[in-house]
Amino acid sequence: MSRRARARWSASAALLAALAGGAAALAPAAQAAPAPGGASVRSAERSTSVVFANSTGRQLLRTGSGLDHGCWSRDGLPPDAIAKTVSASWSSESCGFATGTQGHVTYNIAGTAKDVTIRWNNPYAGSNSYSCEAPEGYECSRSGGGGNNATVNFALTAKSTARLSALSQAGALAVTPVRSVRVTVVNQSGALLARTGAGLDHGIWSGDNLPPSVMNNGAVARWQSESDGFATGTEGSAEYQMSGGGKVVFRWDNPFSGGNSYDCQVPAGHSCARAGGGGKNADVVFTVN
């Protein structure tokens, strides 16, 4: 073997030895890596969970929300609507090193021009702060909210005059609403339907009977809306995105005066059949094939 060849072989052997030594040095660190669910899976440095009790006689409709700092937690978005006497929750968290979370949500009190706004601030350094701006005739109480990973409770209630007004109006409507529509959807489309929008032009959602966020193939979903006031009806729509492309839209209208009307829009290659839907308190069934 020539002197040049021996020198080249020696350099290669030294490089291999160095690489082997580096791999051995790295091995303990690799072995020490925590298993899933271990110390590497930590809660956010700062987070706030808001629990909001709607203790009024009216539905609340979200008109605005946002974060000045942080991110919405997984499955933690504020709901579009909060039925009367129902509690809802949402949460946000820090999403960076040495940061906090701060945000707000505004709800309109259905049937009025009045809004309620909830604000929270859980900074990385400093004290947590909260506010709930309730309109005239209502009051908003707060409890909790301390700590790096805080849970704060708000409750919106009507003051005596507003409460009496709401109760007297509810009494005038009797137990059964003047007009209502109960929508049943049978998803036989072979695809998943994911809600992209829902809203009411007239009336309110009935209790917790809101359009679901997802309808799997083969699932049956139900929701309901009703009139909210004297001599009024209910009208609304729900829109879904179909996996694989295209959208599905359901529309219903049960006016105080005149005939009920319905519509179902589906992508090409699919059909939508309707059954029922008559009467003041109607039941309509859509089947998406």
Buried (B, 14 or more C-beta within 10 A) or exposed (E): EEEEEEEEEEEEEEEEEEEEEEEEEEEEEEEEEEEEEEEEEEEBBBBBBBBBBBBBBBBBBBEEBEBEBBBBBEEBBBBBBBBBEBBBBBBBBBBEEEBBBBBBBBBBBBBEEBBBBBBBBBBBEEEBEBEBEBBEBBBBEBEBBEEBBBBBBBBBBBEEEBBEEBEEBBEEBEEEBBBBBBBBBBBBBEBBBBBEEBBBEBBBBBEEBBBBEEBEEEBEBEBBBBBBBEEBBBBBBBBBBBBEEBBBBBBBBBBBEEEBEBEBEBBEEBEBEEEBBEEBBBBBBBBBE
